[in-house]
């Protein structure tokens, strides 16, 4: 029983230390996808972010 708890404790610490890195990798991949999509979009394709008030 204590061996199983030891393995779970090690797994928990590993996940605790690896979580920020994994989150950062996912964030970087999302940015890369957005940059790739923007690079392949035609130059005359313009989508306004905001409507003009006047």
C-alpha positions as MATLAB code, in Angstrom:
seq = 'XXXXXXXXXXXXXXXXXXXXXXXXXXXXXXXXXXXXXXXXXXXXXXXXXXXXXX';
ca = [
       0.000    0.000    0.000;
       2.758    2.469    0.827;
       4.476    1.703   -2.468;
       1.361    2.711   -4.366;
       1.113    5.943   -2.368;
       4.774    6.658   -3.069;
       4.190    6.227   -6.804;
       1.152    8.495   -6.651;
       3.115   11.124   -4.741;
       5.902   11.074   -7.329;
       3.357   11.285  -10.151;
       1.632   14.216   -8.455;
       4.892   16.139   -8.025;
       5.868   15.406  -11.627;
       2.524   16.707  -12.923;
       2.767   19.730  -10.660;
       6.159   20.608  -12.119;
       5.283   19.757  -15.730;
       1.914   21.553  -15.897;
       3.227   25.108  -16.573;
       5.506   23.838  -19.322;
       2.717   21.869  -20.992;
       0.405   24.885  -20.786;
       3.079   27.077  -22.384;
       3.614   24.595  -25.205;
      -0.113   24.537  -25.949;
      -0.176   28.349  -25.950;
       2.767   28.524  -28.375;
       1.119   26.015  -30.720;
      -2.075   28.101  -30.756;
      -0.106   31.241  -31.640;
       1.770   29.350  -34.374;
      -1.540   28.214  -35.882;
      -2.844   31.787  -35.863;
       0.321   33.119  -37.508;
       0.234   30.378  -40.147;
      -3.425   31.147  -40.913;
      -2.666   34.863  -41.199;
       0.261   34.201  -43.538;
      -1.834   32.091  -45.919;
      -4.757   34.546  -45.970;
      -4.956   36.650  -49.165;
      -3.627   40.201  -48.825;
      -6.908   41.834  -49.888;
      -8.892   39.923  -47.278;
      -9.542   42.364  -44.456;
     -11.792   41.631  -41.507;
     -12.440   44.717  -39.360;
     -12.014   44.156  -35.673;
     -14.333   46.981  -34.642;
     -17.147   48.879  -36.259;
     -16.607   52.594  -36.821;
     -18.874   54.879  -34.816;
     -19.443   57.562  -37.471;
];
